[in-house]
Amino acid sequence: MAARPTWKGYLKISLVNIPIKVFPATDPGATLSFNQLHAECQTRIQQKRWCPKCEREVPNTDIVKGYEFEKGRYVVVSEEDIEKVHVESTRIINLEKFTDDTAIDPIYLERPYYLAPDGEVAKEAFAVIREGMKGKAGIGKVALYGREYLVKVQPRERGLIMYTLRHANEIRSMEAIDELSGLPDKVKPSEVKLAQQVIGTFEGEVDFESYRDDYQVGLREIIDAKIEGREIVAPEVEAPPKVVNLMEALRKSLDSISASKKKSAALGAADRKVERMAPKRRARA
């Protein structure tokens, strides 16, 4: 099923304006979701809009937006009022500043979107800008879902990817975490060296395709079992042992990794030996 755009407008860099479409880069349907049911009859619960003053249900046609400017006092804001807010970002993503694509701290990144050209005429200009932006990220603004976001735009594969960004006042300082205040200022170099050795044995390229959401898989198995009327047996989960001696734990980790690698190497050698012998056996036959 083809993806549907959630926003249409223009990507602007100086005097260049490119018609674009914005698509969500993530799929919310990939995660299991649940409905609320009445436990007695397993009927889906309805969320009704109730007015406590009039003591009756209110249809959607009678609901308006209100802003509370004083305690218990509201001003009604209609859709016509909202449409009067004309800022450039409602139709244009104006990239005003460029930086290295790795310069933005990941803590500011919020939600990803794909950008694509809108129409045949826009494709060439889009491709040129994408190539020109390699290694760089543009910072601008866009109005989505009733608010204006700061965004980061950078090349990705054949298109562009846009991240909405959190503002600085939305980022909580780590100084607010009391549990971090008592950390030691100095640690033992020997322990750090051993920790680096353990970490180094796990270094390598990350392949996200090889990872799966085991929790979702387990949840699906439970749902399937309940549908089929099978008994669900919960596996025992052992709590990880507490680290009493850090150096001892690190040494045991290295020994375990070394033994695992030797076992894998031995199995690999045995498999290769079987492969070499297999053709000879066929020749004798």
Backbone bond lengths (Angstrom), bond angles and torsions (degrees), N, CA, C in turn:
res aa  C-N    CA-C-N  psi(-1)  N-CA   C-N-CA  omega(-1)  CA-C   N-CA-C  phi
1 M - - - 1.468 - - 1.529 109.74 -
2 A 1.329 115.93 127.17 1.460 120.49 -177.35 1.524 110.81 -67.40
3 A 1.341 115.35 142.73 1.466 120.37 178.50 1.526 109.92 -70.61
4 R 1.336 115.69 147.90 1.465 121.13 179.57 1.528 109.88 -109.42
5 P 1.335 117.09 136.77 1.471 119.38 179.65 1.529 111.55 -70.63
6 T 1.333 115.50 147.11 1.461 120.49 176.52 1.527 111.60 -105.25
7 W 1.341 116.46 -6.13 1.480 120.68 -177.72 1.510 108.05 -157.84
8 K 1.313 116.29 142.38 1.458 122.16 175.05 1.519 108.72 -130.18
9 G 1.318 115.58 142.58 1.455 119.00 179.09 1.505 110.18 177.48
10 Y 1.343 116.42 -140.57 1.457 121.19 -176.22 1.525 110.50 -133.60
11 L 1.328 114.77 143.11 1.454 121.56 170.22 1.521 106.12 -98.45
12 K 1.341 115.57 121.32 1.459 120.13 -174.36 1.516 111.11 -115.47
13 I 1.332 116.02 128.31 1.461 122.81 172.21 1.522 106.59 -130.58
14 S 1.319 116.64 108.49 1.460 122.44 -175.38 1.532 109.55 57.23
15 L 1.328 118.29 -116.08 1.471 121.24 -178.85 1.527 112.82 -97.05
16 V 1.345 117.23 3.50 1.463 121.73 -179.55 1.520 109.92 -92.85
17 N 1.334 116.95 125.03 1.461 122.64 177.42 1.528 109.08 -122.47
18 I 1.335 116.37 120.73 1.463 121.30 -177.48 1.524 109.48 -116.57
19 P 1.343 118.73 121.67 1.478 120.15 175.41 1.526 110.39 -62.55
20 I 1.327 117.09 128.85 1.468 120.51 -177.30 1.521 110.97 -136.55
21 K 1.336 114.16 163.95 1.454 123.18 171.42 1.529 107.32 -121.58
22 V 1.328 115.94 146.33 1.463 121.82 179.62 1.529 108.95 -112.83
23 F 1.340 116.56 129.06 1.467 122.43 -178.76 1.525 109.91 -122.51
24 P 1.335 118.80 141.09 1.467 119.96 172.85 1.527 109.87 -61.13
25 A 1.335 117.19 137.34 1.464 120.94 -179.06 1.520 112.28 -92.03
26 T 1.330 117.43 -8.29 1.467 120.86 -179.19 1.521 109.93 -117.84
27 D 1.336 115.61 157.88 1.456 121.94 -177.91 1.529 109.98 -115.20
28 P 1.344 118.11 102.95 1.474 119.90 -179.61 1.521 112.64 -65.41
29 G 1.333 117.14 -21.39 1.459 120.75 -179.63 1.517 113.30 -71.62
30 A 1.337 117.28 -8.99 1.463 120.37 -179.72 1.528 112.08 -76.67
31 T 1.331 116.87 -10.57 1.466 121.71 -179.11 1.523 109.92 -107.66
32 L 1.326 116.74 136.61 1.467 121.14 177.70 1.524 110.69 -64.40
33 S 1.309 116.49 142.23 1.458 120.91 177.27 1.525 108.98 -132.60
34 F 1.316 116.13 158.83 1.459 121.45 -176.87 1.526 110.97 -122.69
35 N 1.340 115.18 153.16 1.463 121.96 173.19 1.526 109.01 -105.56
36 Q 1.318 116.73 152.46 1.457 121.30 176.69 1.532 109.01 -86.17
37 L 1.348 115.69 129.61 1.465 121.87 -179.03 1.529 110.44 -122.55
38 H 1.329 115.39 155.30 1.458 121.28 170.79 1.531 106.56 -76.72
39 A 1.349 116.96 119.65 1.466 121.28 -174.89 1.522 112.48 -57.76
40 E 1.331 117.76 -32.49 1.470 121.32 -175.18 1.519 112.67 -70.12
41 C 1.345 117.10 -44.54 1.472 119.79 -175.09 1.524 113.31 -120.33
42 Q 1.335 117.22 -1.27 1.467 123.64 -179.98 1.525 112.86 57.81
43 T 1.326 115.43 37.70 1.460 121.51 173.82 1.521 109.07 -94.52
44 R 1.325 116.73 140.04 1.466 120.49 -178.25 1.532 110.61 -65.55
45 I 1.315 115.41 132.70 1.462 121.52 -178.45 1.524 110.26 -74.52
46 Q 1.326 116.34 138.15 1.463 121.54 176.03 1.530 109.77 -97.23
47 Q 1.318 115.75 135.32 1.457 120.96 175.96 1.528 108.27 -93.32
48 K 1.316 116.00 104.59 1.463 120.28 -177.21 1.521 110.89 -100.62
49 R 1.333 116.08 145.06 1.460 122.22 177.95 1.536 107.97 -91.90
50 W 1.327 114.46 116.52 1.461 120.44 -171.59 1.524 110.89 -118.05
51 C 1.346 115.83 133.34 1.458 121.24 175.99 1.532 108.17 -98.06
52 P 1.354 117.82 112.89 1.461 119.52 -178.01 1.527 113.36 -68.77
53 K 1.341 117.88 -24.38 1.466 120.42 179.78 1.518 110.91 -75.68
54 C 1.328 116.75 -48.05 1.472 120.68 -179.38 1.523 111.88 -84.34
55 E 1.339 116.64 -12.05 1.461 122.80 -180.00 1.527 112.55 54.73
56 R 1.311 114.71 50.88 1.465 120.22 177.41 1.525 109.94 -156.42
57 E 1.355 113.78 160.72 1.458 119.64 176.89 1.521 109.97 -73.65
58 V 1.335 116.08 142.45 1.461 121.16 -177.33 1.526 109.68 -111.14
59 P 1.337 118.96 124.20 1.470 121.00 177.88 1.530 110.31 -70.31
60 N 1.329 115.47 158.41 1.465 120.29 -179.32 1.522 112.86 -57.80
61 T 1.324 116.68 -31.65 1.463 120.18 -178.43 1.528 112.63 -66.63
62 D 1.339 117.45 -18.55 1.469 121.04 -179.24 1.526 112.62 -102.64
63 I 1.328 116.98 10.90 1.465 120.55 -178.76 1.526 110.18 -102.27
64 V 1.321 116.01 131.69 1.468 122.08 179.13 1.526 109.27 -125.70
65 K 1.324 115.76 165.26 1.463 121.01 177.62 1.528 108.86 -88.39
66 G 1.335 115.85 137.47 1.455 119.97 178.56 1.511 111.60 -133.91
67 Y 1.339 116.18 141.37 1.468 121.38 177.43 1.525 108.75 -109.57
68 E 1.343 116.80 125.30 1.462 121.25 -178.51 1.537 109.14 -83.60
69 F 1.343 117.38 103.57 1.461 121.10 -179.20 1.526 112.27 -92.32
70 E 1.339 116.84 -19.63 1.460 123.52 171.28 1.523 107.10 -140.59
71 K 1.330 116.91 163.12 1.457 120.51 -179.66 1.527 110.55 -57.75
72 G 1.358 116.20 113.90 1.459 121.14 178.09 1.513 114.82 80.99
73 R 1.345 118.73 2.13 1.473 121.93 179.30 1.531 109.30 -118.38
74 Y 1.323 115.57 131.72 1.457 121.64 -174.19 1.525 110.91 -126.57
75 V 1.320 115.56 151.39 1.458 121.41 168.36 1.520 106.66 -113.89
76 V 1.333 116.90 131.42 1.460 121.58 -178.04 1.529 109.87 -81.82
77 V 1.340 116.08 130.88 1.470 122.63 178.61 1.524 107.83 -116.84
78 S 1.314 117.21 115.18 1.469 122.05 -177.53 1.523 111.01 -87.32
79 E 1.344 115.78 169.79 1.465 120.44 176.72 1.521 110.69 -63.24
80 E 1.352 116.26 -33.71 1.467 120.43 177.29 1.522 110.75 -63.60
81 D 1.346 116.71 -38.04 1.462 120.47 177.53 1.529 110.64 -64.22
82 I 1.337 115.37 -43.01 1.464 119.67 -178.42 1.522 111.00 -64.84
83 E 1.332 116.82 -37.40 1.465 120.66 -179.55 1.528 112.16 -66.92
84 K 1.336 117.09 -17.46 1.468 121.06 178.92 1.527 111.67 -77.00
85 V 1.332 116.20 -10.78 1.470 119.59 177.27 1.531 107.35 -78.88
86 H 1.303 115.72 101.42 1.470 120.23 -178.35 1.519 109.37 -110.23
87 V 1.331 115.82 96.90 1.465 120.49 172.57 1.516 107.35 -113.86
88 E 1.308 116.11 156.04 1.467 120.80 -175.73 1.527 112.19 -56.95
89 S 1.346 116.11 -34.94 1.463 120.43 -173.57 1.524 113.88 -70.90
90 T 1.359 118.40 -7.06 1.464 119.30 176.76 1.525 111.32 -71.65
91 R 1.322 116.93 -21.93 1.462 120.51 -179.51 1.522 113.75 -131.46
92 I 1.346 116.42 -12.48 1.462 119.88 -174.08 1.526 110.68 -133.45
93 I 1.347 115.81 132.58 1.466 121.19 169.87 1.521 105.84 -98.68
94 N 1.320 116.12 99.91 1.460 121.27 -175.92 1.525 109.48 -94.35
95 L 1.332 116.93 109.12 1.462 121.79 179.44 1.527 108.31 -82.66
96 E 1.329 115.38 106.68 1.463 121.17 -172.83 1.521 113.44 -98.87
97 K 1.332 117.15 -18.78 1.459 121.12 -176.12 1.526 109.03 -141.39
98 F 1.348 116.78 142.11 1.471 121.03 178.08 1.519 109.85 -123.57
99 T 1.343 115.10 145.32 1.457 122.19 179.22 1.521 108.33 -146.78
100 D 1.337 118.10 174.51 1.465 120.61 175.62 1.525 109.44 -62.96
101 D 1.327 116.96 144.47 1.469 119.73 -174.53 1.523 113.42 -66.33
102 T 1.346 117.72 -12.86 1.461 120.55 178.19 1.529 112.16 -104.89
103 A 1.325 117.72 6.88 1.466 120.90 -172.95 1.523 113.55 -79.12
104 I 1.336 118.30 -20.24 1.469 121.30 -177.20 1.525 109.22 -85.43
105 D 1.324 116.82 126.36 1.463 121.91 177.01 1.528 109.15 -60.12
106 P 1.358 118.29 128.11 1.474 120.98 -178.55 1.525 114.19 -55.90
107 I 1.334 118.86 -20.50 1.462 120.34 -179.77 1.527 111.71 -64.48
108 Y 1.340 116.72 -20.73 1.459 120.32 179.69 1.528 112.65 -84.01
109 L 1.347 117.38 -18.61 1.461 121.00 -176.73 1.522 110.50 -71.32
110 E 1.339 116.61 136.51 1.455 120.55 -177.22 1.526 111.94 -117.52
111 R 1.326 118.55 -75.36 1.464 121.30 -175.41 1.528 110.38 -131.80
112 P 1.367 117.69 136.69 1.467 120.41 -177.83 1.533 112.99 -93.07
113 Y 1.327 115.31 145.45 1.468 122.62 174.89 1.527 108.48 -137.12
114 Y 1.333 116.49 148.67 1.456 120.80 174.20 1.530 109.38 -95.45
115 L 1.328 115.26 142.60 1.464 121.14 174.78 1.521 108.67 -111.24
116 A 1.326 115.82 138.11 1.467 121.71 179.13 1.519 108.94 -139.93
117 P 1.344 118.09 153.64 1.470 120.14 179.31 1.523 111.39 -67.19
118 D 1.312 116.00 145.43 1.466 122.14 178.75 1.525 108.83 -102.81
119 G 1.329 116.60 93.29 1.459 120.69 178.89 1.522 112.78 103.70
120 E 1.332 115.56 158.92 1.462 122.00 -177.09 1.524 112.58 -63.23
121 V 1.328 117.10 -38.04 1.465 120.90 -176.16 1.524 111.20 -63.64
122 A 1.337 116.33 -30.95 1.469 120.33 -175.59 1.521 113.40 -80.78
123 K 1.326 118.54 -14.65 1.464 121.04 -171.10 1.525 113.75 -62.88
124 E 1.340 117.85 -44.81 1.460 119.99 -176.99 1.529 111.27 -64.85
125 A 1.337 116.54 -46.59 1.468 120.23 179.75 1.529 110.47 -63.26
126 F 1.339 116.33 -38.74 1.472 120.96 178.48 1.524 110.34 -61.66
127 A 1.350 117.10 -45.16 1.460 121.81 -179.22 1.528 111.43 -64.34
128 V 1.323 116.89 -39.51 1.468 121.33 179.95 1.525 110.37 -64.54
129 I 1.343 116.89 -46.49 1.461 121.24 -179.82 1.525 110.59 -64.84
130 R 1.342 116.61 -39.74 1.462 119.84 178.97 1.529 110.94 -60.31
131 E 1.341 116.90 -44.97 1.459 120.66 178.84 1.519 110.99 -66.27
132 G 1.334 116.40 -39.31 1.464 120.59 -179.62 1.514 113.26 -67.44
133 M 1.341 116.98 -22.56 1.460 121.54 -178.12 1.527 113.19 -92.22
134 K 1.323 118.32 2.39 1.463 119.60 -176.71 1.529 111.48 -55.89
135 G 1.334 115.21 128.99 1.454 120.69 -178.47 1.508 113.84 83.02
136 K 1.338 116.95 -3.17 1.457 121.79 -177.96 1.524 111.08 -121.45
137 A 1.318 115.21 161.63 1.466 121.70 175.18 1.516 107.91 -133.58
138 G 1.341 115.45 136.34 1.457 121.23 178.31 1.517 110.56 -99.05
139 I 1.323 117.49 141.08 1.458 123.16 179.63 1.526 108.87 -111.04
140 G 1.334 115.92 130.88 1.462 120.79 179.69 1.509 110.80 -156.10
141 K 1.333 116.21 -157.39 1.458 121.91 -179.91 1.517 110.74 -135.69
142 V 1.350 116.26 152.85 1.456 121.48 173.94 1.524 108.42 -149.25
143 A 1.325 116.46 143.69 1.462 121.74 177.22 1.528 108.74 -96.45
144 L 1.338 116.65 116.83 1.464 123.04 179.92 1.522 109.25 -134.72
145 Y 1.343 115.86 137.65 1.462 121.52 171.58 1.530 113.09 52.42
146 G 1.321 116.11 40.81 1.455 119.40 172.77 1.515 116.19 84.61
147 R 1.331 118.73 11.33 1.463 120.87 175.53 1.518 110.03 -151.65
148 E 1.317 115.95 162.63 1.460 120.84 -179.73 1.526 109.41 -99.54
149 Y 1.338 115.49 131.22 1.455 121.66 -178.99 1.519 110.62 -111.74
150 L 1.312 114.83 145.49 1.448 121.03 165.44 1.531 105.88 -80.97
151 V 1.346 118.16 137.42 1.466 120.05 -175.34 1.524 111.41 -132.46
152 K 1.326 113.68 156.49 1.464 122.95 174.26 1.525 106.87 -119.69
153 V 1.320 118.52 127.69 1.465 123.37 -179.15 1.522 108.84 -121.13
154 Q 1.346 116.71 130.67 1.463 120.54 179.15 1.528 110.32 -149.63
155 P 1.332 118.17 159.36 1.469 120.69 -179.92 1.523 111.57 -66.50
156 R 1.325 115.52 147.13 1.465 122.15 173.08 1.523 107.94 -153.31
157 E 1.326 116.07 117.40 1.468 122.44 -178.57 1.540 109.71 51.68
158 R 1.327 118.55 -124.46 1.459 120.27 -175.96 1.530 112.66 -88.25
159 G 1.326 117.74 -4.97 1.459 120.21 -176.42 1.509 112.63 -127.13
160 L 1.325 114.67 -154.10 1.453 122.74 176.06 1.524 107.66 -123.94
161 I 1.326 116.31 149.56 1.454 120.26 175.10 1.527 108.26 -119.20
162 M 1.323 115.59 138.76 1.458 121.73 -179.59 1.521 109.24 -119.57
163 Y 1.325 116.17 129.81 1.456 121.51 175.43 1.526 108.68 -109.99
164 T 1.338 117.24 130.13 1.459 118.25 167.91 1.523 106.70 -74.01
165 L 1.328 115.47 144.22 1.462 121.29 -174.50 1.528 111.08 -115.18
166 R 1.310 115.89 145.02 1.460 120.79 171.94 1.530 108.58 -77.41
167 H 1.330 115.70 147.32 1.460 119.54 175.49 1.523 109.37 -80.79
168 A 1.329 115.93 159.94 1.464 120.87 -175.67 1.524 112.28 -57.75
169 N 1.349 117.12 -35.70 1.474 119.01 -178.18 1.528 112.68 -74.44
170 E 1.354 117.59 -6.93 1.461 121.01 176.47 1.526 112.17 -89.75
171 I 1.321 117.51 -11.95 1.462 121.87 -177.50 1.526 109.17 -90.57
172 R 1.312 116.22 120.90 1.462 121.17 178.78 1.526 109.95 -79.52
173 S 1.314 116.19 135.63 1.462 121.17 178.38 1.526 110.23 -69.98
174 M 1.341 116.35 142.49 1.459 120.35 177.98 1.531 111.70 -68.37
175 E 1.322 116.26 -15.61 1.462 119.56 177.17 1.527 111.41 -66.14
176 A 1.339 116.66 -17.02 1.465 120.46 178.92 1.525 111.93 -77.56
177 I 1.332 117.89 -8.52 1.457 122.20 179.54 1.527 108.92 -91.39
178 D 1.314 116.54 101.64 1.468 121.26 -175.82 1.521 112.33 -60.88
179 E 1.338 116.69 -32.84 1.466 120.20 -176.83 1.528 113.14 -64.54
180 L 1.336 117.67 -16.15 1.469 120.43 -179.90 1.526 112.53 -89.61
181 S 1.330 116.88 -11.11 1.469 119.73 -173.67 1.520 112.72 -71.02
182 G 1.337 118.12 -25.95 1.456 120.20 -175.59 1.513 114.78 -95.00
183 L 1.331 118.38 10.77 1.467 120.36 -179.19 1.528 110.74 -66.67
184 P 1.336 117.33 142.32 1.475 119.48 179.78 1.522 111.41 -67.00
185 D 1.332 115.93 143.04 1.466 120.70 179.05 1.523 111.53 -75.85
186 K 1.338 116.85 -28.93 1.457 121.42 -179.60 1.521 109.96 -125.58
187 V 1.324 116.03 143.12 1.467 121.63 176.39 1.522 108.17 -125.78
188 K 1.331 116.13 163.21 1.453 121.22 -177.05 1.540 110.85 -72.99
189 P 1.342 118.30 124.39 1.476 121.09 179.62 1.527 112.73 -56.18
190 S 1.329 117.49 -35.20 1.472 120.03 -178.97 1.525 110.89 -65.30
191 E 1.325 116.46 -38.51 1.464 120.32 178.47 1.524 110.91 -69.08
192 V 1.337 116.25 -40.06 1.475 120.60 178.78 1.525 110.04 -62.70
193 K 1.357 116.99 -43.19 1.463 121.01 -179.71 1.518 111.02 -61.79
194 L 1.342 116.35 -41.74 1.461 120.49 179.89 1.534 110.27 -68.26
195 A 1.319 116.85 -38.39 1.466 120.98 177.14 1.524 110.94 -63.02
196 Q 1.340 116.70 -39.73 1.464 121.14 178.28 1.525 111.19 -64.79
197 Q 1.348 116.61 -35.97 1.466 120.31 177.60 1.530 110.61 -64.40
198 V 1.338 116.36 -44.45 1.466 120.66 179.16 1.523 110.29 -62.49
199 I 1.334 116.34 -47.36 1.473 120.93 -179.46 1.521 110.84 -62.89
200 G 1.362 115.88 -39.18 1.465 120.39 -178.54 1.514 113.84 -61.89
201 T 1.349 117.06 -29.28 1.467 119.53 -179.89 1.520 112.35 -69.52
202 F 1.340 116.98 -16.28 1.469 120.64 -179.03 1.527 112.49 -102.67
203 E 1.326 117.94 4.20 1.462 120.48 -177.62 1.527 110.87 -68.05
204 G 1.318 115.75 146.90 1.464 121.18 178.45 1.517 110.14 163.53
205 E 1.316 115.90 174.70 1.456 120.84 179.24 1.529 110.20 -72.50
206 V 1.324 115.45 141.47 1.466 121.12 179.98 1.523 109.36 -92.45
207 D 1.320 116.77 121.76 1.469 122.62 177.39 1.522 108.29 -108.67
208 F 1.347 116.81 100.58 1.462 120.57 -176.82 1.517 112.82 -65.14
209 E 1.355 116.43 -22.05 1.468 119.60 178.23 1.523 111.54 -66.47
210 S 1.342 116.44 -24.09 1.459 119.73 -177.52 1.526 112.78 -83.23
211 Y 1.318 116.76 -9.22 1.463 120.69 179.98 1.528 110.15 -96.02
212 R 1.327 115.84 147.55 1.453 120.24 175.87 1.524 108.61 -136.10
213 D 1.311 116.01 160.79 1.458 121.68 177.80 1.524 107.81 -85.12
214 D 1.341 116.70 93.45 1.462 121.09 -177.02 1.526 112.18 -63.14
215 Y 1.320 116.44 -30.94 1.462 119.62 178.85 1.528 110.40 -64.88
216 Q 1.345 116.44 -44.71 1.462 120.61 179.13 1.530 110.83 -65.39
217 V 1.335 116.49 -38.63 1.462 120.52 178.04 1.529 110.15 -62.67
218 G 1.343 116.70 -45.82 1.460 120.67 178.90 1.513 112.42 -64.00
219 L 1.342 115.63 -37.99 1.465 120.34 178.43 1.526 110.35 -65.22
220 R 1.339 116.65 -40.57 1.471 120.69 178.00 1.521 110.69 -63.83
221 E 1.340 117.96 -38.60 1.467 121.31 179.07 1.523 111.03 -64.04
222 I 1.331 116.59 -39.59 1.463 120.60 178.12 1.528 110.78 -65.81
223 I 1.340 116.59 -42.66 1.471 120.97 179.08 1.527 110.38 -62.59
224 D 1.348 116.34 -45.24 1.470 120.23 179.17 1.528 111.05 -61.64
225 A 1.352 116.67 -39.96 1.457 120.78 179.70 1.523 111.18 -64.25
226 K 1.321 116.84 -40.23 1.470 120.51 179.82 1.527 110.80 -68.24
227 I 1.346 116.83 -38.12 1.467 120.66 178.18 1.526 110.52 -62.65
228 E 1.353 115.61 -39.31 1.470 120.79 -178.00 1.521 112.94 -86.39
229 G 1.355 116.56 -3.13 1.463 120.20 178.57 1.511 114.03 76.53
230 R 1.339 117.97 19.19 1.451 121.36 179.60 1.525 111.16 -84.95
231 E 1.323 116.56 153.55 1.463 121.61 179.32 1.523 109.46 -74.61
232 I 1.322 115.64 140.32 1.459 121.25 -179.80 1.520 108.53 -103.93
233 V 1.326 116.05 120.12 1.463 121.03 178.86 1.526 108.20 -108.66
234 A 1.324 115.53 118.12 1.462 119.94 -179.03 1.516 110.13 -78.26
235 P 1.335 118.45 127.45 1.469 120.41 178.68 1.528 110.50 -70.90
236 E 1.321 115.71 149.63 1.457 120.26 177.01 1.526 109.43 -77.53
237 V 1.313 114.87 131.59 1.462 120.32 179.63 1.513 108.44 -112.32
238 E 1.339 115.66 117.94 1.451 120.46 -179.97 1.519 110.55 -86.62
239 A 1.315 115.86 135.28 1.458 120.50 176.76 1.527 109.06 -71.42
240 P 1.342 118.12 139.41 1.468 119.67 179.11 1.517 110.50 -63.41
241 P 1.342 116.93 142.67 1.467 119.53 -178.95 1.523 111.52 -65.70
242 K 1.332 116.25 146.98 1.456 121.03 177.84 1.526 109.88 -73.65
243 V 1.335 115.05 140.30 1.457 120.42 179.20 1.525 108.94 -83.04
244 V 1.326 115.68 111.01 1.465 120.66 178.60 1.518 109.84 -91.58
245 N 1.336 116.30 -45.11 1.459 122.12 -179.99 1.522 108.05 -119.55
246 L 1.342 116.57 108.23 1.463 120.93 -175.37 1.519 112.17 -61.92
247 M 1.328 117.66 -46.43 1.465 120.89 -178.67 1.529 110.85 -60.39
248 E 1.328 116.66 -41.96 1.458 120.78 179.60 1.524 110.88 -63.57
249 A 1.344 116.07 -41.80 1.469 120.60 179.48 1.520 111.02 -64.29
250 L 1.338 117.29 -40.61 1.460 121.11 179.26 1.534 111.10 -66.46
251 R 1.347 116.33 -42.05 1.472 119.48 178.68 1.530 111.26 -63.22
252 K 1.335 116.28 -42.22 1.463 120.21 178.18 1.528 110.52 -63.15
253 S 1.316 116.78 -35.22 1.470 120.48 178.02 1.515 110.40 -63.29
254 L 1.341 116.82 -46.11 1.465 120.56 178.85 1.519 111.65 -62.92
255 D 1.353 116.75 -42.90 1.469 120.82 179.15 1.522 110.75 -61.68
256 S 1.353 116.32 -41.57 1.462 121.28 -179.71 1.519 111.33 -65.07
257 I 1.343 116.05 -42.19 1.467 120.76 179.35 1.517 110.60 -65.67
258 S 1.336 115.98 -42.21 1.467 121.07 -179.84 1.530 110.87 -63.05
259 A 1.339 116.27 -44.51 1.464 120.17 179.50 1.518 111.07 -64.03
260 S 1.346 116.61 -38.57 1.466 121.09 179.76 1.519 110.86 -65.10
261 K 1.345 116.31 -41.21 1.469 120.06 179.39 1.524 111.48 -66.42
262 K 1.357 116.71 -40.21 1.463 120.11 178.53 1.526 111.20 -63.39
263 K 1.353 115.77 -39.33 1.463 120.14 179.08 1.529 110.49 -65.02
264 S 1.350 116.21 -43.13 1.469 120.54 178.98 1.518 110.85 -63.39
265 A 1.345 115.87 -40.45 1.464 119.92 179.55 1.518 110.99 -65.49
266 A 1.347 116.83 -40.14 1.470 120.89 179.30 1.519 111.00 -64.83
267 L 1.340 116.34 -42.92 1.467 120.32 178.21 1.519 111.04 -63.86
268 G 1.340 115.66 -39.81 1.458 119.47 178.71 1.518 111.59 -64.42
269 A 1.336 116.24 -40.86 1.476 120.37 178.72 1.520 110.78 -64.88
270 A 1.346 116.61 -39.70 1.474 120.46 179.18 1.518 110.61 -64.78
271 D 1.319 116.73 -40.35 1.469 120.59 179.12 1.524 110.88 -64.15
272 R 1.347 115.83 -41.16 1.466 119.13 179.66 1.524 111.06 -66.13
273 K 1.356 116.17 -35.72 1.462 120.39 178.44 1.516 110.52 -64.88
274 V 1.328 116.93 -42.13 1.469 121.58 178.44 1.519 109.90 -63.05
275 E 1.341 117.10 -39.72 1.465 120.87 179.86 1.523 111.04 -64.74
276 R 1.358 116.51 -38.52 1.470 119.39 -179.82 1.523 111.25 -69.44
277 M 1.319 116.00 -34.36 1.465 120.19 -177.57 1.527 112.28 -78.96
278 A 1.296 117.08 -28.07 1.469 121.03 -174.88 1.524 112.95 -57.17
279 P 1.343 120.89 -47.88 1.483 120.09 -179.98 1.524 112.38 -61.73
280 K 1.387 117.53 -36.81 1.453 120.45 -179.37 1.517 110.99 -63.39
281 R 1.341 115.59 -41.29 1.462 119.91 179.74 1.538 110.88 -62.28
282 R 1.344 114.05 -39.39 1.473 117.83 179.03 1.519 109.89 -66.43
283 A 1.358 116.98 -35.05 1.479 120.02 -179.11 1.520 110.92 -66.24
284 R 1.366 117.84 -40.25 1.458 121.11 178.99 1.512 110.98 -64.42
285 A 1.345 115.33 -36.20 1.467 118.91 -179.75 1.509 108.39 -64.51
